[in-house]
Amino acid sequence: MKDSVNSGSPAEPAAHRRLRELTARAKAGDAAAVPAIRDLLREEPEVAAWLGDLARSTRVAWLDRLTVSEPAVRQAAGLWADARRAELAGPAAPPTERLLADLIANLELEAHAASLDLALDTGGPPAVTAARTRRADSAVRRLLAATRMLRDVQAMMPNGQAPGPRLKVFDPTGREAV
């Protein structure tokens, strides 16, 4: 993406301005804007990659929900989540490990949000407390399942390598190769 220059300071990239204009047109009902958005995103793959990163969008939403009025905590938690993802996947992780690392980091934030809601429960109706407890339990169960899945994937692929091609051995009896 190319930045335009205005009075010596970098301005918003033209692709961002154009995307914002096209998005406004699409929201207003201009049917021609949607294919134009698709074309722009094909021309600007880094913008498409950033916008299409739903794991990042989910992480941002959880961080915003958890730290709504605390900018310093928001920044610290964001750094923690990024470090957690990097720790789980490693620098040269295959796509499956990166996917699971994103999922686990987001599920950790979700589990913390559910636990916080439960901790801040002011003793309302028992049904509300029970629902919050079920939500927290569900978040923890899904976090544990994803963590186990990552552990299993990493155990199958030592040193972050993708599995190699399956070796086929000739079977003289005519049955299928092993």
Secondary structure, 3 states (H helix, E strand, C coil): CCCCEECCEECCCHHHHHHHHHHHHHHCCCCCHHHHHHHHHHHCHHHHHHHHCHHHHHHHHHHHHHCCCCHHHHHHHHHHHHHHHHHHHCCCCCHHHHHHHHHHHHHHHHHHHHHHHHHCCCCCCHHHHHHHHHHHHHHHHHHHHHHHHHHHHHHHCHHHCCCCCCCCCCCCCCCCCC
